[in-house]
Amino acid sequence: MKNLKFFPCERNKYFYGKLLSVDDFESEQRYMNNKRRLINRFMHGCGVVCGLGIVPVDEDTISLEAGFALDFAGREIIVEKPVLKKLSGIEGFSEQVQDAGAGSYQYLCIEYAESEREPVYGMAQKNALEGTECYNKIAEGYRIYLTGQEPEGGGGSSAYYEEQVTLYWGNGIRISQVFPRYARSGKEFDVHIIVQNMGQKLPISFGYELTFDYISKDKKRWMKIVFDEREQAKSRCYEISVTLRAQNVKSVKGKAVLKEGSFWLKVGDYLMEGEKASVESTVEITEEEIEKVMDRKYFENAMQEVIGGTYHQSIYLAKIDLIRAGNTVVIDDVEPMPFGQYICSDVLSAIHERVAEQEQRYLQRCIRKMQRIQEEKRESGGELSDDVPSMETGSIRIDLGIGGVAGQKFFSAPVTHGLGLGNVAVYAGIVYGEKDGRVCYGAGNVFGEKERPVCADVAVRVDPKEGTFIVGIRLTEPTAEEHVTVHWTALRDRKEQVREAEAKALFIQPDMAYLSLRGEYCFEASLTGVSDRRIEWSVREAVGGTVDENGMYTAPNMPGIFEITAKSISYPELTASAFAVVRDLHQD
C-alpha cells in the first residue's frame, strides 16, 4: 500500500546455494508488481474499466456494483460482488455530510487498499519484544468514502486540453470557467461558463466582466457575462458558450482576468452584498497545430506526471445530491461518473467498430436497392411501388474551432431532412476530401492513417416530432482540423407514409378486466395512423392502483371499479380508457 514508486527496477539474481531472506522474496514481488503497474498506468491510464456503477436503493442506501478499475499508480481495484451501503455507514459521512447545508452534494470515491490476513505465530522474530503475531497474507481490496473535494486537474483526460477554474462557490451556487489550454494564433476558440445550482430554491442571476491579454471578443479586449436563471429551462446545471479569438501572436500566454468590482450576484430579487469572486484563465497561443503541440507536451511531461504524481488521486464513482429531511440527510439524486474517469478497453473499441460496420452495410444495401429500383423505372417507365423508401441526401459542416483531442464531442445545429414527421432513418459519414467526394461510414480507422482527415465516431439523433436531426461526432484521435464535412442520407419507408395517412385512433384491449385485490393485468394499447407508438399510461382515481409504462396494471388493496387511461405522447388528443373491476374474492 505504501509503495507508490515504480523504480528502481531490480530483480533477484539466483545462484546455487543462495540464502533467501524475507527481503529477497519481497523484492521479487515488488519487481513483478511494479512492472505490471507501470504498464497499466502508461498503456491504459486511470479509471473504471467495467462495472462499479452506483445504484440508489432507497433514500439512504446505495449499491456498489461489481467491477474493475485501475488507480493512479496502476494498481487493480476489484469489487467482486455488489455491496449495499448505508449512507451513514460510509467513511466521511460525519465530517462531510452532517455539517453540509441543505441542497449540498458529495462525491463517492473508491481507492485501492490492502489489509493483512491470517494471523500466525512467528517462530523467528528479530526481537522478542516485538511480539510473536505475524500475518500470513496480504489481501488486496478497496476503500470507499465521501468527500466534498474535486479531483486535481479535473480527474480525467480533459485536463490535458482544457482548464476549469472556479469563479464563485457559495450560497448553493457554483460558477466555473472552462478555457482550452491551447489556441491557434489568429483563430477562434470556445470557452464555457458552467453554472451549478446546488439546491438554491430562488432563481439566481449574476454578471461580471473579463479583461483580456492577447485575446479579443468582437475586436474588444473585454467581455461581459450576464446570466438569469429565469430565462432558462429549469436545470441543476447550465452552460454558457462564448467564442473568443486569439491575436496574431506566437508562443505567448493569453489571459482572461476578472475585472475588480465587476461581479454581482442576485438570489431571487435580493442583491447579495459583499460577495466576491476571483478568476484568471490562461491559454497558450501558438502558430503550431494544436495536435502537434499537445503531442509534444504529452511526451515531454507524461513520464514525470505519472511517476511523480504520487499524491492521493481517487476514482470518483458518483456525485450524490443530498437534501435534509428534519435531522436526517437523504439521497435526492445520483450522477454516475461525474468526471468521466473511464478506460476504453480493446473489447469495447472492437464492439464500436462492429456496430459501425453493420450500420455501413445496411446503408449500402439501401442505396443499392434505390439504384436498382430507379434503374428499373428508367427502363420500364413505370411507377415506383409502395415498398420503395423515400430518400433525401445532403451535407453539413461541423466547426471544430481549433481542433480537438480524443474524446471531445462536437454537434451540428438541427437539420431538416425533408421527409416529414415520423420515423426516419438517417445515416451520416465523414467526407474524406472535397475534391473526390469520398465518404467514410462507420469506423474510419479500417482504411489507414493517411485516408482520414478527422478520426471520429459519428452519431445521429432524429426528432420524429419536428422532422429534424442532429449529427454529433466524438473524436477518437486528436486533430488540428478546423471543421469537418459530414454527408447524410435520410430514408423513409413509403409504408410508413401510408400509415401516417390513415385515420389516427387509439384503442385499449380489453375494454374491461376483472381482478382480485392486488392482482395484475396487462392492458394493450393499439395506435393507428401514427408512426410514433409511445404511450403514456395513468389511473384516473388517486387510490385506484398503479399502471407502468408498458400497460401493466396493479390493482389496489380495495374493491371498486377504476379507469385506466392511455394517451399518445406525440398526439395528446388521442386518448382511450378501459376499466378494471376489482373484487374481494374472500367476501364473495
Disulfide bonds with the S-S distance in Angstrom:
none
